[in-house]
């Protein structure tokens, strides 16, 4: 037999719905910041080559990218990549850095995470595929440069990756650069300059450790 509770006095002031704690969904995801032109230091904007400009990237919606405004021919070299020289343990993000070996310091990172410390090459994004890639990195005298792998048309975003000399086009471009450097060293003008100024070490960059911007050089 069911109990009859109809005769119980329930205080009219008791609002059952308001006394319940309704759990709230709290996001633990960090707020995503989106780069804008207002965030770009003046020296970066002033240093942009005439054939490129900064616009929102097509490969990363949170970042700006570098876009061609004029045709850029194959073999065009941009650089150097600028940033703070740090030990790997001091770098907070590997998105905006390259790692280079210095004989007197060991492995050091050229870190452009802080836009004030970098230049416009900081805003060149990573290609998601070989088809997208139109730049590749070179290390010359322990300085990073980007070189165009193919002609870039107006309206295309400049995108880099370090896929090594197994790519026939990159291997050919590296050999071309090496030949050019050999010709410079053997020119009559070069012989008048102290040899130490012509110790160009052109290295192809490859991955050294985990992270999109990690790389190493091998002669």
N, C-alpha and C positions, 0 to 999 in steps of 0.2 A: 504494500500500500504506500503511495507517494505522500510525502508530507505536504501539508497545505500551509504556505508561507504568506498567503494573501492578507492575513490579519496583522502582520508585522508592520511596525511604524518605521518607515525609512525617511530620514531627515530630507526635507525638500531642498536644502542647500547643498546636498551632495550631488555633484556633477561628475558622474563616473568617467565620462570621456575626458574631462579636463584633468582628472587625477592621474591619468596614465602617462607614463613617460614614453613618447614616441621617438624611437631611435632616428638620428639624422645621419645621412650618408656624408662622411667627411673624406674628401679626396686627399690622398697622400702624395699625389703626383705633383712635382714641382711646376710652378707656373712657367710656361714656355714664353721666352722673350723673342720677339721678332725684330730683326735688324731693319732699320730704316735709314734713309739718306741723312736724316738729322743726326744719326749716331756716328757718321763718318767724319773723322778729323779733317780739317781744312787742307793739311799738307798732303793727304791721300788724294783728295779731289784735284788739287793742283798738279799732282804728279801723274795723273792719268794720261796715257798716250792719246793722241787725237783720234785713233781708230777704235777706241773702246769707251764704254760708259758703264756705270753701275746701275743695276735695276734688280728687282726681286728675282731670285733664282728660280729656274724651272725644275731643278733637281732637289731643292730643299726649300720649302715654303717659309722657313723661319730665317733664311739668310739672304743677303744680297748676293748677286753674281756679277760677273764681268761679261758684257755683251759687245759684240763687234758692231760698229757703226759704219765701217768701211771694209772693203775686202782686205784680208790679211793673207799674204802669200805663204806658201809652204816654206819652212826653214827659217822663219822670222824668230829671233831670239829676244826674250823679254827678261829683265832682271837688273840687278840681283834681288832675290827674296830677302827682305829685311826683317829683323826681329832681335829680341834679347837673347844673348848667349847664356844658356843655363844647363845645369846637370839634369838628367832625366827625372830625378826625384823631386826637382823643383817645379816641374811642369804639371799644371792642373788639367790640361786638355791636350790631346794629341791631334786635334783637328787642324790647328793652325801652325804646325811646326814641322821642321825637317831635322833629321839627326845626322850629324857630320863628324867624321873622325879628325881630330887635330893631334899631330904627333906630340905636342907638348902638354896637351890637356886631356887627351883621350876622347871618348865619345861625348859630344856636347849637342844640345838642342838649340836650334835657331827658332825661337818661339815668338809668334806674332799674335798670340791670344789677345793681348791688349792692343786695340787698333792704333793707339798713340805711338806704339813701338814699331809698327809695321808699315808697309806701303800697300799699293793697290793690289799686288799679287796675293795678299792675304785673302782677298775676296774671290779668288779663283777656286771654284768648287771641284769636288771629286766626281769623275765620270762614273756612271753606274754600269757601263758596259764598254767593250772595245769599240763598238759602233759610235758611241757618244764621244769618246776620247778624241780630242784634237790637239792636245799639248802633252809633252813628256818632259820630265825633269832631267837636268844635267848638273853635275857638280864640276866646276872649273876653279882650280886654286881654292878649294874648300868653300866655294861660294855657289849658291843654288841659282840656276837659271831655268826658265821654261822656254821650250822651243816648239814651234808649230809642227805638227805631224802631217798636216794636210791643209789645203787652202780653207780659210774660214770666211764665210759670206756674212754680209750685214744681217743682223737679226739672229745670229747664232751665238750661243753662250760658250765661252771658253772653259773647257773642262780638262783636268789633268788626271793622270794615273801613272803608276810606276810599274808597268808590267814586264820590264826586263828586256834583255836583248833577244829573247826567243821570238819577239815580234819582228818579222823581217823588215818592216818599214822603219822601226826604231833602230834596229841593228844597222841598217844602211845609213840612217841619219847620224848615228854615233860615229860610224867609220868616216863619214864625210867631214864631221867636226874634227876628228883626230887628224885627218889628212890636212885640213886647213891649218891646224895648230902646228903640224910638222913643217908646213910651208913657211909659216911665220917665223919659226925658229931658225930655218935655213936661209932666210932672206938676208941680203947684205945689211939692211938696216938693223935687223935683229942682232947681228954680230957686234954692233957698236954699243949695245945695251948690256949691262951686267947679266950674266947667265941666270942669276938667282931670280931675276924678274921674269924669266921665261920658263920657269918650271911649272908649266901648266899640266895639271893632273886632271884629265877629263875622265870622269867616272860615271858609269851608269848606276842609277840608284835602284835598290831593291829592298824588300822588306827585311828588317833586322829583328823586329819584335812586334807583338800584337798592336794593332792600331793603324788607322788609315794613313797616317803621315809618317810612319816609322820606315826607315830605310837605311841602307848602308852602301858603301862604295867598294868596288873592286876594280883594280886597274885593268 
